[in-house]
Amino acid sequence: MMIKPTLTEHRSPWVVFTSPADPWLASETASLVQRNGLVLRLDGREMTEPASVFRTFARELSFLGHFGHNWDALVDCLHDWHGPGHGDQDLAILIDHADGLLKSDFLGLFVSVLAQAAWNSNLRLDGDGEPHEWRQRMAQHFVLLLDHTAPVAFTEKAARGMDVAVALADGRLLATLTDVEWPGGDPASAPWTAGPLSFADEEILGGRNVEAVKLFRDHLGCSIQEALDVLQSRSAYLHREHPDG
């Protein structure tokens, strides 16, 4: 099943990695603005460490003074946003020049945090999966725009985020939350691949790269070239974790 991302509907994927030249982006942002939604842009080049991520979001989204400058506080301020529109308008947050985030140690956590905020804003569910009667649903999505890096390069690191599931479709990397811990989320099954991409670890560590590529292609529904890119990233991670393997 092909996943069609959206910026106007209350559904996943919550986070999209794509190119700024992607026609989908122009179409969706135009539709959002036509519906009186907001498009806000942040500069990914400023997000070199968690502290700078928090500063950038706080400045550009006009967070209130009690923002705690930590990951939990970022989730809270995003889904209880009091910036322009005071949380009543649908919102797309675009992170321009996001290529450098690939080198960060916090990418998986960052994707998980953004997805959690979007899940809460879009679905307005409490921990038991029941709707918040007093809170209005708000379409909120995040798009990381890559100037010179293919979205597939982010797949392995993004998949390490807590409760994150990923998919590759039309050259984009998509991220959601699974319904295992997040009621109303997406099933941890095709076309989503949930959790760290560990299903090919035995083949990678055993030097059976052809078998590993086939596993990535089958699980992610991607091309052979994309599977090779994921293999390269996962292999580098495993050999750092298991230098004697």
Protein Blocks (a to p, Z undefined) as FASTA:
>chain_A
ZZdddfkbccddfbdcddfklmklmmmmmmmmmnopacddddfklmmbfklmmmmmmmmn
opafklgoiaklmmmmmmmccbehilpaccddddehklmmmmpmklmmmmmmmmmmmmmm
mnopafkopacfkbccdddddddddfkbcfklmmmmmmmpghiacddeehiacddddfkl
mghiacdbdfbdedjdfklmmmmmnopaklmmmmmmmmnopafklmmmmmmmmmmmmmmm
mmmZZ
